[in-house]
Amino acid sequence: MSPAIIRLFWDSVNQAQPNLLLNLDDDGLMSWLVDQVKQRSALDSHQQNDLSHYISDRLPLIREMAYQN
């Protein structure tokens, strides 16, 4: 996955309302975050799959960050 996609992803996490990140279930949160990146960058199916795995591995961190805000 390219550094540009990773930056877009973390930018989306940082800009999101904490309540949204905390209230969505894991699948919903993953889908929402992938959609946020897709709106800002054209992703092929391989990139979407890689991003989904990247997000899945970091869901606890994302929720912790949201909880602290």
CHARMM-style PDB file with segment names, atoms N, HN, CA, C and O in Angstrom:
ATOM      1  N   MET     1       0.854  -1.168   0.000  1.00  0.00      PROA
ATOM      2  CA  MET     1       0.000   0.000   0.000  1.00  0.00      PROA
ATOM      3  C   MET     1       0.900   1.232   0.000  1.00  0.00      PROA
ATOM      4  O   MET     1       1.924   1.273   0.682  1.00  0.00      PROA
ATOM      5  N   SER     2       0.501   2.220  -0.769  1.00  0.00      PROA
ATOM      6  HN  SER     2      -0.331   2.187  -1.323  1.00  0.00      PROA
ATOM      7  CA  SER     2       1.348   3.402  -0.921  1.00  0.00      PROA
ATOM      8  C   SER     2       1.248   4.315   0.305  1.00  0.00      PROA
ATOM      9  O   SER     2       0.230   4.329   0.997  1.00  0.00      PROA
ATOM     10  N   PRO     3       2.300   5.066   0.560  1.00  0.00      PROA
ATOM     11  CA  PRO     3       2.259   6.031   1.661  1.00  0.00      PROA
ATOM     12  C   PRO     3       1.138   7.064   1.495  1.00  0.00      PROA
ATOM     13  O   PRO     3       0.577   7.534   2.484  1.00  0.00      PROA
ATOM     14  N   ALA     4       0.816   7.410   0.264  1.00  0.00      PROA
ATOM     15  HN  ALA     4       1.271   7.028  -0.540  1.00  0.00      PROA
ATOM     16  CA  ALA     4      -0.257   8.383   0.025  1.00  0.00      PROA
ATOM     17  C   ALA     4      -1.606   7.852   0.517  1.00  0.00      PROA
ATOM     18  O   ALA     4      -2.390   8.597   1.104  1.00  0.00      PROA
ATOM     19  N   ILE     5      -1.871   6.578   0.279  1.00  0.00      PROA
ATOM     20  HN  ILE     5      -1.233   5.973  -0.198  1.00  0.00      PROA
ATOM     21  CA  ILE     5      -3.131   5.978   0.731  1.00  0.00      PROA
ATOM     22  C   ILE     5      -3.154   5.902   2.260  1.00  0.00      PROA
ATOM     23  O   ILE     5      -4.182   6.168   2.883  1.00  0.00      PROA
ATOM     24  N   ILE     6      -2.040   5.545   2.848  1.00  0.00      PROA
ATOM     25  HN  ILE     6      -1.205   5.329   2.342  1.00  0.00      PROA
ATOM     26  CA  ILE     6      -1.965   5.482   4.311  1.00  0.00      PROA
ATOM     27  C   ILE     6      -2.211   6.873   4.910  1.00  0.00      PROA
ATOM     28  O   ILE     6      -2.928   7.007   5.902  1.00  0.00      PROA
ATOM     29  N   ARG     7      -1.619   7.898   4.307  1.00  0.00      PROA
ATOM     30  HN  ARG     7      -1.037   7.789   3.501  1.00  0.00      PROA
ATOM     31  CA  ARG     7      -1.855   9.266   4.799  1.00  0.00      PROA
ATOM     32  C   ARG     7      -3.321   9.664   4.676  1.00  0.00      PROA
ATOM     33  O   ARG     7      -3.884  10.262   5.593  1.00  0.00      PROA
ATOM     34  N   LEU     8      -3.944   9.330   3.534  1.00  0.00      PROA
ATOM     35  HN  LEU     8      -3.486   8.843   2.790  1.00  0.00      PROA
ATOM     36  CA  LEU     8      -5.366   9.638   3.360  1.00  0.00      PROA
ATOM     37  C   LEU     8      -6.211   8.919   4.409  1.00  0.00      PROA
ATOM     38  O   LEU     8      -7.157   9.486   4.956  1.00  0.00      PROA
ATOM     39  N   PHE     9      -5.860   7.678   4.677  1.00  0.00      PROA
ATOM     40  HN  PHE     9      -5.092   7.217   4.232  1.00  0.00      PROA
ATOM     41  CA  PHE     9      -6.598   6.914   5.682  1.00  0.00      PROA
ATOM     42  C   PHE     9      -6.509   7.578   7.051  1.00  0.00      PROA
ATOM     43  O   PHE     9      -7.534   7.820   7.687  1.00  0.00      PROA
ATOM     44  N   TRP    10      -5.283   7.877   7.515  1.00  0.00      PROA
ATOM     45  HN  TRP    10      -4.450   7.681   6.998  1.00  0.00      PROA
ATOM     46  CA  TRP    10      -5.132   8.466   8.851  1.00  0.00      PROA
ATOM     47  C   TRP    10      -5.709   9.867   8.910  1.00  0.00      PROA
ATOM     48  O   TRP    10      -6.187  10.293   9.962  1.00  0.00      PROA
ATOM     49  N   ASP    11      -5.675  10.589   7.803  1.00  0.00      PROA
ATOM     50  HN  ASP    11      -5.287  10.243   6.948  1.00  0.00      PROA
ATOM     51  CA  ASP    11      -6.318  11.897   7.757  1.00  0.00      PROA
ATOM     52  C   ASP    11      -7.829  11.733   7.945  1.00  0.00      PROA
ATOM     53  O   ASP    11      -8.457  12.526   8.647  1.00  0.00      PROA
ATOM     54  N   SER    12      -8.405  10.720   7.325  1.00  0.00      PROA
ATOM     55  HN  SER    12      -7.896  10.076   6.755  1.00  0.00      PROA
ATOM     56  CA  SER    12      -9.849  10.454   7.481  1.00  0.00      PROA
ATOM     57  C   SER    12     -10.182  10.099   8.921  1.00  0.00      PROA
ATOM     58  O   SER    12     -11.200  10.543   9.452  1.00  0.00      PROA
ATOM     59  N   VAL    13      -9.337   9.305   9.553  1.00  0.00      PROA
ATOM     60  HN  VAL    13      -8.510   8.944   9.122  1.00  0.00      PROA
ATOM     61  CA  VAL    13      -9.553   8.943  10.958  1.00  0.00      PROA
ATOM     62  C   VAL    13      -9.510  10.202  11.828  1.00  0.00      PROA
ATOM     63  O   VAL    13     -10.371  10.400  12.685  1.00  0.00      PROA
ATOM     64  N   ASN    14      -8.516  11.038  11.604  1.00  0.00      PROA
ATOM     65  HN  ASN    14      -7.817  10.877  10.908  1.00  0.00      PROA
ATOM     66  CA  ASN    14      -8.354  12.243  12.423  1.00  0.00      PROA
ATOM     67  C   ASN    14      -9.472  13.255  12.226  1.00  0.00      PROA
ATOM     68  O   ASN    14      -9.804  13.996  13.152  1.00  0.00      PROA
ATOM     69  N   GLN    15     -10.057  13.297  11.034  1.00  0.00      PROA
ATOM     70  HN  GLN    15      -9.788  12.695  10.282  1.00  0.00      PROA
ATOM     71  CA  GLN    15     -11.124  14.252  10.752  1.00  0.00      PROA
ATOM     72  C   GLN    15     -12.509  13.745  11.164  1.00  0.00      PROA
ATOM     73  O   GLN    15     -13.454  14.528  11.264  1.00  0.00      PROA
ATOM     74  N   ALA    16     -12.625  12.461  11.398  1.00  0.00      PROA
ATOM     75  HN  ALA    16     -11.858  11.825  11.317  1.00  0.00      PROA
ATOM     76  CA  ALA    16     -13.929  11.871  11.728  1.00  0.00      PROA
ATOM     77  C   ALA    16     -14.376  12.274  13.131  1.00  0.00      PROA
ATOM     78  O   ALA    16     -13.559  12.516  14.019  1.00  0.00      PROA
ATOM     79  N   GLN    17     -15.682  12.338  13.302  1.00  0.00      PROA
ATOM     80  HN  GLN    17     -16.345  12.141  12.580  1.00  0.00      PROA
ATOM     81  CA  GLN    17     -16.251  12.594  14.618  1.00  0.00      PROA
ATOM     82  C   GLN    17     -16.007  11.354  15.490  1.00  0.00      PROA
ATOM     83  O   GLN    17     -16.310  10.236  15.074  1.00  0.00      PROA
ATOM     84  N   PRO    18     -15.464  11.548  16.692  1.00  0.00      PROA
ATOM     85  CA  PRO    18     -15.191  10.401  17.567  1.00  0.00      PROA
ATOM     86  C   PRO    18     -16.410   9.511  17.794  1.00  0.00      PROA
ATOM     87  O   PRO    18     -16.278   8.288  17.834  1.00  0.00      PROA
ATOM     88  N   ASN    19     -17.601  10.111  17.943  1.00  0.00      PROA
ATOM     89  HN  ASN    19     -17.708  11.105  17.910  1.00  0.00      PROA
ATOM     90  CA  ASN    19     -18.805   9.303  18.178  1.00  0.00      PROA
ATOM     91  C   ASN    19     -19.077   8.347  17.031  1.00  0.00      PROA
ATOM     92  O   ASN    19     -19.515   7.218  17.251  1.00  0.00      PROA
ATOM     93  N   LEU    20     -18.819   8.792  15.810  1.00  0.00      PROA
ATOM     94  HN  LEU    20     -18.462   9.709  15.632  1.00  0.00      PROA
ATOM     95  CA  LEU    20     -19.023   7.932  14.649  1.00  0.00      PROA
ATOM     96  C   LEU    20     -18.078   6.733  14.721  1.00  0.00      PROA
ATOM     97  O   LEU    20     -18.499   5.594  14.516  1.00  0.00      PROA
ATOM     98  N   LEU    21     -16.812   6.988  15.009  1.00  0.00      PROA
ATOM     99  HN  LEU    21     -16.470   7.913  15.175  1.00  0.00      PROA
ATOM    100  CA  LEU    21     -15.828   5.914  15.075  1.00  0.00      PROA
ATOM    101  C   LEU    21     -16.132   4.924  16.189  1.00  0.00      PROA
ATOM    102  O   LEU    21     -15.834   3.736  16.065  1.00  0.00      PROA
ATOM    103  N   LEU    22     -16.721   5.405  17.271  1.00  0.00      PROA
ATOM    104  HN  LEU    22     -16.963   6.370  17.371  1.00  0.00      PROA
ATOM    105  CA  LEU    22     -17.013   4.536  18.408  1.00  0.00      PROA
ATOM    106  C   LEU    22     -18.329   3.781  18.259  1.00  0.00      PROA
ATOM    107  O   LEU    22     -18.483   2.694  18.816  1.00  0.00      PROA
ATOM    108  N   ASN    23     -19.274   4.339  17.520  1.00  0.00      PROA
ATOM    109  HN  ASN    23     -19.150   5.222  17.068  1.00  0.00      PROA
ATOM    110  CA  ASN    23     -20.610   3.737  17.456  1.00  0.00      PROA
ATOM    111  C   ASN    23     -20.797   2.733  16.333  1.00  0.00      PROA
ATOM    112  O   ASN    23     -21.713   1.913  16.394  1.00  0.00      PROA
ATOM    113  N   LEU    24     -19.945   2.776  15.301  1.00  0.00      PROA
ATOM    114  HN  LEU    24     -19.201   3.442  15.251  1.00  0.00      PROA
ATOM    115  CA  LEU    24     -20.069   1.797  14.220  1.00  0.00      PROA
ATOM    116  C   LEU    24     -19.486   0.458  14.660  1.00  0.00      PROA
ATOM    117  O   LEU    24     -18.513   0.413  15.411  1.00  0.00      PROA
ATOM    118  N   ASP    25     -20.092  -0.636  14.184  1.00  0.00      PROA
ATOM    119  HN  ASP    25     -20.883  -0.599  13.574  1.00  0.00      PROA
ATOM    120  CA  ASP    25     -19.476  -1.942  14.446  1.00  0.00      PROA
ATOM    121  C   ASP    25     -18.232  -2.073  13.562  1.00  0.00      PROA
ATOM    122  O   ASP    25     -17.986  -1.223  12.706  1.00  0.00      PROA
ATOM    123  N   ASP    26     -17.462  -3.119  13.763  1.00  0.00      PROA
ATOM    124  HN  ASP    26     -17.662  -3.810  14.458  1.00  0.00      PROA
ATOM    125  CA  ASP    26     -16.187  -3.259  13.048  1.00  0.00      PROA
ATOM    126  C   ASP    26     -16.361  -3.229  11.531  1.00  0.00      PROA
ATOM    127  O   ASP    26     -15.629  -2.523  10.837  1.00  0.00      PROA
ATOM    128  N   ASP    27     -17.319  -3.982  11.017  1.00  0.00      PROA
ATOM    129  HN  ASP    27     -17.914  -4.555  11.581  1.00  0.00      PROA
ATOM    130  CA  ASP    27     -17.529  -4.013   9.567  1.00  0.00      PROA
ATOM    131  C   ASP    27     -17.983  -2.655   9.047  1.00  0.00      PROA
ATOM    132  O   ASP    27     -17.529  -2.208   7.994  1.00  0.00      PROA
ATOM    133  N   GLY    28     -18.872  -2.004   9.779  1.00  0.00      PROA
ATOM    134  HN  GLY    28     -19.240  -2.368  10.635  1.00  0.00      PROA
ATOM    135  CA  GLY    28     -19.350  -0.685   9.380  1.00  0.00      PROA
ATOM    136  C   GLY    28     -18.239   0.345   9.387  1.00  0.00      PROA
ATOM    137  O   GLY    28     -18.141   1.176   8.484  1.00  0.00      PROA
ATOM    138  N   LEU    29     -17.400   0.284  10.413  1.00  0.00      PROA
ATOM    139  HN  LEU    29     -17.479  -0.391  11.146  1.00  0.00      PROA
ATOM    140  CA  LEU    29     -16.290   1.228  10.513  1.00  0.00      PROA
ATOM    141  C   LEU    29     -15.296   0.997   9.387  1.00  0.00      PROA
ATOM    142  O   LEU    29     -14.807   1.951   8.782  1.00  0.00      PROA
ATOM    143  N   MET    30     -14.995  -0.260   9.106  1.00  0.00      PROA
ATOM    144  HN  MET    30     -15.392  -1.035   9.598  1.00  0.00      PROA
ATOM    145  CA  MET    30     -14.070  -0.560   8.014  1.00  0.00      PROA
ATOM    146  C   MET    30     -14.620  -0.053   6.683  1.00  0.00      PROA
ATOM    147  O   MET    30     -13.896   0.575   5.910  1.00  0.00      PROA
ATOM    148  N   SER    31     -15.875  -0.318   6.420  1.00  0.00      PROA
ATOM    149  HN  SER    31     -16.463  -0.828   7.047  1.00  0.00      PROA
ATOM    150  CA  SER    31     -16.500   0.131   5.170  1.00  0.00      PROA
ATOM    151  C   SER    31     -16.509   1.644   5.067  1.00  0.00      PROA
ATOM    152  O   SER    31     -16.207   2.204   4.013  1.00  0.00      PROA
ATOM    153  N   TRP    32     -16.858   2.311   6.170  1.00  0.00      PROA
ATOM    154  HN  TRP    32     -17.104   1.856   7.026  1.00  0.00      PROA
ATOM    155  CA  TRP    32     -16.913   3.770   6.163  1.00  0.00      PROA
ATOM    156  C   TRP    32     -15.532   4.358   5.875  1.00  0.00      PROA
ATOM    157  O   TRP    32     -15.406   5.289   5.080  1.00  0.00      PROA
ATOM    158  N   LEU    33     -14.511   3.822   6.513  1.00  0.00      PROA
ATOM    159  HN  LEU    33     -14.614   3.066   7.160  1.00  0.00      PROA
ATOM    160  CA  LEU    33     -13.159   4.350   6.311  1.00  0.00      PROA
ATOM    161  C   LEU    33     -12.655   4.082   4.893  1.00  0.00      PROA
ATOM    162  O   LEU    33     -12.026   4.953   4.292  1.00  0.00      PROA
ATOM    163  N   VAL    34     -12.919   2.903   4.353  1.00  0.00      PROA
ATOM    164  HN  VAL    34     -13.430   2.196   4.841  1.00  0.00      PROA
ATOM    165  CA  VAL    34     -12.532   2.618   2.968  1.00  0.00      PROA
ATOM    166  C   VAL    34     -13.241   3.596   2.029  1.00  0.00      PROA
ATOM    167  O   VAL    34     -12.625   4.128   1.105  1.00  0.00      PROA
ATOM    168  N   ASP    35     -14.523   3.831   2.263  1.00  0.00      PROA
ATOM    169  HN  ASP    35     -15.023   3.400   3.014  1.00  0.00      PROA
ATOM    170  CA  ASP    35     -15.275   4.780   1.430  1.00  0.00      PROA
ATOM    171  C   ASP    35     -14.693   6.185   1.514  1.00  0.00      PROA
ATOM    172  O   ASP    35     -14.636   6.893   0.509  1.00  0.00      PROA
ATOM    173  N   GLN    36     -14.262   6.592   2.702  1.00  0.00      PROA
ATOM    174  HN  GLN    36     -14.308   6.017   3.519  1.00  0.00      PROA
ATOM    175  CA  GLN    36     -13.668   7.922   2.863  1.00  0.00      PROA
ATOM    176  C   GLN    36     -12.408   8.057   2.003  1.00  0.00      PROA
ATOM    177  O   GLN    36     -12.195   9.086   1.361  1.00  0.00      PROA
ATOM    178  N   VAL    37     -11.589   7.027   1.995  1.00  0.00      PROA
ATOM    179  HN  VAL    37     -11.762   6.191   2.516  1.00  0.00      PROA
ATOM    180  CA  VAL    37     -10.367   7.066   1.185  1.00  0.00      PROA
ATOM    181  C   VAL    37     -10.719   7.010  -0.304  1.00  0.00      PROA
ATOM    182  O   VAL    37     -10.111   7.710  -1.114  1.00  0.00      PROA
ATOM    183  N   LYS    38     -11.700   6.178  -0.663  1.00  0.00      PROA
ATOM    184  HN  LYS    38     -12.194   5.609  -0.006  1.00  0.00      PROA
ATOM    185  CA  LYS    38     -12.111   6.055  -2.072  1.00  0.00      PROA
ATOM    186  C   LYS    38     -12.637   7.374  -2.627  1.00  0.00      PROA
ATOM    187  O   LYS    38     -12.491   7.643  -3.819  1.00  0.00      PROA
ATOM    188  N   GLN    39     -13.246   8.195  -1.780  1.00  0.00      PROA
ATOM    189  HN  GLN    39     -13.365   7.976  -0.812  1.00  0.00      PROA
ATOM    190  CA  GLN    39     -13.747   9.488  -2.231  1.00  0.00      PROA
ATOM    191  C   GLN    39     -12.612  10.430  -2.595  1.00  0.00      PROA
ATOM    192  O   GLN    39     -12.799  11.354  -3.386  1.00  0.00      PROA
ATOM    193  N   ARG    40     -11.445  10.205  -2.026  1.00  0.00      PROA
ATOM    194  HN  ARG    40     -11.293   9.454  -1.383  1.00  0.00      PROA
ATOM    195  CA  ARG    40     -10.316  11.108  -2.231  1.00  0.00      PROA
ATOM    196  C   ARG    40      -9.250  10.540  -3.156  1.00  0.00      PROA
ATOM    197  O   ARG    40      -8.349  11.263  -3.581  1.00  0.00      PROA
ATOM    198  N   SER    41      -9.344   9.256  -3.472  1.00  0.00      PROA
ATOM    199  HN  SER    41     -10.076   8.668  -3.128  1.00  0.00      PROA
ATOM    200  CA  SER    41      -8.340   8.621  -4.318  1.00  0.00      PROA
ATOM    201  C   SER    41      -8.953   7.396  -4.990  1.00  0.00      PROA
ATOM    202  O   SER    41      -9.661   6.617  -4.351  1.00  0.00      PROA
ATOM    203  N   ALA    42      -8.680   7.234  -6.259  1.00  0.00      PROA
ATOM    204  HN  ALA    42      -8.105   7.867  -6.778  1.00  0.00      PROA
ATOM    205  CA  ALA    42      -9.179   6.057  -6.978  1.00  0.00      PROA
ATOM    206  C   ALA    42      -8.394   4.827  -6.511  1.00  0.00      PROA
ATOM    207  O   ALA    42      -7.171   4.776  -6.638  1.00  0.00      PROA
ATOM    208  N   LEU    43      -9.100   3.857  -5.979  1.00  0.00      PROA
ATOM    209  HN  LEU    43     -10.094   3.899  -5.875  1.00  0.00      PROA
ATOM    210  CA  LEU    43      -8.468   2.629  -5.505  1.00  0.00      PROA
ATOM    211  C   LEU    43      -8.937   1.463  -6.365  1.00  0.00      PROA
ATOM    212  O   LEU    43     -10.130   1.321  -6.634  1.00  0.00      PROA
ATOM    213  N   ASP    44      -8.000   0.635  -6.792  1.00  0.00      PROA
ATOM    214  HN  ASP    44      -7.031   0.751  -6.574  1.00  0.00      PROA
ATOM    215  CA  ASP    44      -8.407  -0.586  -7.477  1.00  0.00      PROA
ATOM    216  C   ASP    44      -8.794  -1.631  -6.424  1.00  0.00      PROA
ATOM    217  O   ASP    44      -8.643  -1.389  -5.227  1.00  0.00      PROA
ATOM    218  N   SER    45      -9.285  -2.773  -6.862  1.00  0.00      PROA
ATOM    219  HN  SER    45      -9.408  -2.969  -7.835  1.00  0.00      PROA
ATOM    220  CA  SER    45      -9.775  -3.779  -5.906  1.00  0.00      PROA
ATOM    221  C   SER    45      -8.649  -4.306  -5.017  1.00  0.00      PROA
ATOM    222  O   SER    45      -8.882  -4.609  -3.847  1.00  0.00      PROA
ATOM    223  N   HSD    46      -7.446  -4.417  -5.547  1.00  0.00      PROA
ATOM    224  HN  HSD    46      -7.257  -4.170  -6.498  1.00  0.00      PROA
ATOM    225  CA  HSD    46      -6.311  -4.878  -4.749  1.00  0.00      PROA
ATOM    226  C   HSD    46      -5.994  -3.869  -3.640  1.00  0.00      PROA
ATOM    227  O   HSD    46      -5.762  -4.258  -2.495  1.00  0.00      PROA
ATOM    228  N   GLN    47      -5.984  -2.581  -3.976  1.00  0.00      PROA
ATOM    229  HN  GLN    47      -6.173  -2.265  -4.906  1.00  0.00      PROA
ATOM    230  CA  GLN    47      -5.723  -1.538  -2.984  1.00  0.00      PROA
ATOM    231  C   GLN    47      -6.816  -1.496  -1.926  1.00  0.00      PROA
ATOM    232  O   GLN    47      -6.525  -1.306  -0.745  1.00  0.00      PROA
ATOM    233  N   GLN    48      -8.069  -1.671  -2.331  1.00  0.00      PROA
ATOM    234  HN  GLN    48      -8.306  -1.825  -3.290  1.00  0.00      PROA
ATOM    235  CA  GLN    48      -9.178  -1.689  -1.375  1.00  0.00      PROA
ATOM    236  C   GLN    48      -9.022  -2.858  -0.408  1.00  0.00      PROA
ATOM    237  O   GLN    48      -9.243  -2.711   0.794  1.00  0.00      PROA
ATOM    238  N   ASN    49      -8.645  -4.003  -0.929  1.00  0.00      PROA
ATOM    239  HN  ASN    49      -8.466  -4.123  -1.905  1.00  0.00      PROA
ATOM    240  CA  ASN    49      -8.448  -5.188  -0.094  1.00  0.00      PROA
ATOM    241  C   ASN    49      -7.302  -4.961   0.891  1.00  0.00      PROA
ATOM    242  O   ASN    49      -7.424  -5.269   2.077  1.00  0.00      PROA
ATOM    243  N   ASP    50      -6.186  -4.417   0.390  1.00  0.00      PROA
ATOM    244  HN  ASP    50      -6.088  -4.167  -0.574  1.00  0.00      PROA
ATOM    245  CA  ASP    50      -5.044  -4.122   1.270  1.00  0.00      PROA
ATOM    246  C   ASP    50      -5.437  -3.121   2.350  1.00  0.00      PROA
ATOM    247  O   ASP    50      -5.060  -3.277   3.512  1.00  0.00      PROA
ATOM    248  N   LEU    51      -6.192  -2.094   1.970  1.00  0.00      PROA
ATOM    249  HN  LEU    51      -6.498  -1.967   1.026  1.00  0.00      PROA
ATOM    250  CA  LEU    51      -6.626  -1.088   2.935  1.00  0.00      PROA
ATOM    251  C   LEU    51      -7.551  -1.706   3.983  1.00  0.00      PROA
ATOM    252  O   LEU    51      -7.440  -1.390   5.167  1.00  0.00      PROA
ATOM    253  N   SER    52      -8.438  -2.563   3.568  1.00  0.00      PROA
ATOM    254  HN  SER    52      -8.528  -2.820   2.606  1.00  0.00      PROA
ATOM    255  CA  SER    52      -9.340  -3.233   4.515  1.00  0.00      PROA
ATOM    256  C   SER    52      -8.553  -4.048   5.538  1.00  0.00      PROA
ATOM    257  O   SER    52      -8.865  -4.015   6.728  1.00  0.00      PROA
ATOM    258  N   HSD    53      -7.539  -4.775   5.086  1.00  0.00      PROA
ATOM    259  HN  HSD    53      -7.285  -4.801   4.119  1.00  0.00      PROA
ATOM    260  CA  HSD    53      -6.700  -5.542   6.010  1.00  0.00      PROA
ATOM    261  C   HSD    53      -5.929  -4.613   6.948  1.00  0.00      PROA
ATOM    262  O   HSD    53      -5.805  -4.887   8.142  1.00  0.00      PROA
ATOM    263  N   TYR    54      -5.417  -3.524   6.404  1.00  0.00      PROA
ATOM    264  HN  TYR    54      -5.517  -3.301   5.435  1.00  0.00      PROA
ATOM    265  CA  TYR    54      -4.681  -2.543   7.205  1.00  0.00      PROA
ATOM    266  C   TYR    54      -5.584  -1.982   8.306  1.00  0.00      PROA
ATOM    267  O   TYR    54      -5.176  -1.878   9.463  1.00  0.00      PROA
ATOM    268  N   ILE    55      -6.816  -1.621   7.932  1.00  0.00      PROA
ATOM    269  HN  ILE    55      -7.147  -1.704   6.992  1.00  0.00      PROA
ATOM    270  CA  ILE    55      -7.778  -1.073   8.900  1.00  0.00      PROA
ATOM    271  C   ILE    55      -8.133  -2.129   9.939  1.00  0.00      PROA
ATOM    272  O   ILE    55      -8.157  -1.845  11.137  1.00  0.00      PROA
ATOM    273  N   SER    56      -8.406  -3.341   9.483  1.00  0.00      PROA
ATOM    274  HN  SER    56      -8.386  -3.572   8.510  1.00  0.00      PROA
ATOM    275  CA  SER    56      -8.798  -4.417  10.395  1.00  0.00      PROA
ATOM    276  C   SER    56      -7.756  -4.628  11.490  1.00  0.00      PROA
ATOM    277  O   SER    56      -8.098  -4.835  12.654  1.00  0.00      PROA
ATOM    278  N   ASP    57      -6.496  -4.573  11.107  1.00  0.00      PROA
ATOM    279  HN  ASP    57      -6.219  -4.405  10.161  1.00  0.00      PROA
ATOM    280  CA  ASP    57      -5.413  -4.761  12.077  1.00  0.00      PROA
ATOM    281  C   ASP    57      -5.304  -3.598  13.061  1.00  0.00      PROA
ATOM    282  O   ASP    57      -4.696  -3.741  14.122  1.00  0.00      PROA
ATOM    283  N   ARG    58      -5.888  -2.452  12.719  1.00  0.00      PROA
ATOM    284  HN  ARG    58      -6.382  -2.336  11.857  1.00  0.00      PROA
ATOM    285  CA  ARG    58      -5.732  -1.258  13.550  1.00  0.00      PROA
ATOM    286  C   ARG    58      -7.035  -0.772  14.201  1.00  0.00      PROA
ATOM    287  O   ARG    58      -7.073   0.318  14.772  1.00  0.00      PROA
ATOM    288  N   LEU    59      -8.081  -1.563  14.120  1.00  0.00      PROA
ATOM    289  HN  LEU    59      -8.051  -2.448  13.656  1.00  0.00      PROA
ATOM    290  CA  LEU    59      -9.361  -1.145  14.707  1.00  0.00      PROA
ATOM    291  C   LEU    59      -9.250  -0.797  16.195  1.00  0.00      PROA
ATOM    292  O   LEU    59      -9.809   0.218  16.612  1.00  0.00      PROA
ATOM    293  N   PRO    60      -8.560  -1.587  17.006  1.00  0.00      PROA
ATOM    294  CA  PRO    60      -8.436  -1.197  18.421  1.00  0.00      PROA
ATOM    295  C   PRO    60      -7.744   0.167  18.591  1.00  0.00      PROA
ATOM    296  O   PRO    60      -8.146   0.965  19.437  1.00  0.00      PROA
ATOM    297  N   LEU    61      -6.715   0.426  17.792  1.00  0.00      PROA
ATOM    298  HN  LEU    61      -6.389  -0.223  17.105  1.00  0.00      PROA
ATOM    299  CA  LEU    61      -6.025   1.716  17.865  1.00  0.00      PROA
ATOM    300  C   LEU    61      -6.942   2.851  17.438  1.00  0.00      PROA
ATOM    301  O   LEU    61      -6.959   3.905  18.073  1.00  0.00      PROA
ATOM    302  N   ILE    62      -7.698   2.650  16.379  1.00  0.00      PROA
ATOM    303  HN  ILE    62      -7.684   1.794  15.863  1.00  0.00      PROA
ATOM    304  CA  ILE    62      -8.622   3.683  15.887  1.00  0.00      PROA
ATOM    305  C   ILE    62      -9.649   4.007  16.968  1.00  0.00      PROA
ATOM    306  O   ILE    62      -9.921   5.177  17.237  1.00  0.00      PROA
ATOM    307  N   ARG    63     -10.214   2.987  17.581  1.00  0.00      PROA
ATOM    308  HN  ARG    63      -9.993   2.036  17.363  1.00  0.00      PROA
ATOM    309  CA  ARG    63     -11.217   3.215  18.634  1.00  0.00      PROA
ATOM    310  C   ARG    63     -10.591   3.875  19.862  1.00  0.00      PROA
ATOM    311  O   ARG    63     -11.217   4.730  20.488  1.00  0.00      PROA
ATOM    312  N   GLU    64      -9.374   3.490  20.208  1.00  0.00      PROA
ATOM    313  HN  GLU    64      -8.866   2.795  19.699  1.00  0.00      PROA
ATOM    314  CA  GLU    64      -8.698   4.133  21.338  1.00  0.00      PROA
ATOM    315  C   GLU    64      -8.456   5.613  21.066  1.00  0.00      PROA
ATOM    316  O   GLU    64      -8.651   6.454  21.944  1.00  0.00      PROA
ATOM    317  N   MET    65      -8.033   5.922  19.850  1.00  0.00      PROA
ATOM    318  HN  MET    65      -7.875   5.239  19.137  1.00  0.00      PROA
ATOM    319  CA  MET    65      -7.807   7.324  19.483  1.00  0.00      PROA
ATOM    320  C   MET    65      -9.106   8.117  19.572  1.00  0.00      PROA
ATOM    321  O   MET    65      -9.122   9.242  20.072  1.00  0.00      PROA
ATOM    322  N   ALA    66     -10.198   7.521  19.082  1.00  0.00      PROA
ATOM    323  HN  ALA    66     -10.185   6.607  18.676  1.00  0.00      PROA
ATOM    324  CA  ALA    66     -11.498   8.198  19.129  1.00  0.00      PROA
ATOM    325  C   ALA    66     -11.955   8.398  20.559  1.00  0.00      PROA
ATOM    326  O   ALA    66     -12.500   9.446  20.904  1.00  0.00      PROA
ATOM    327  N   TYR    67     -11.733   7.392  21.389  1.00  0.00      PROA
ATOM    328  HN  TYR    67     -11.291   6.541  21.108  1.00  0.00      PROA
ATOM    329  CA  TYR    67     -12.146   7.477  22.784  1.00  0.00      PROA
ATOM    330  C   TYR    67     -11.407   8.590  23.523  1.00  0.00      PROA
ATOM    331  O   TYR    67     -11.978   9.248  24.391  1.00  0.00      PROA
ATOM    332  N   GLN    68     -10.140   8.798  23.179  1.00  0.00      PROA
ATOM    333  HN  GLN    68      -9.675   8.264  22.473  1.00  0.00      PROA
ATOM    334  CA  GLN    68      -9.342   9.830  23.827  1.00  0.00      PROA
ATOM    335  C   GLN    68      -9.705  11.234  23.389  1.00  0.00      PROA
ATOM    336  O   GLN    68      -9.359  12.203  24.065  1.00  0.00      PROA
ATOM    337  N   ASN    69     -10.399  11.357  22.263  1.00  0.00      PROA
ATOM    338  HN  ASN    69     -10.680  10.570  21.714  1.00  0.00      PROA
ATOM    339  CA  ASN    69     -10.829  12.676  21.799  1.00  0.00      PROA
ATOM    340  C   ASN    69     -12.136  12.969  22.407  1.00  0.00      PROA
ATOM    341  OT1 ASN    69     -12.706  14.033  22.163  1.00  0.00      PROA
TER     342      ASN     69
END
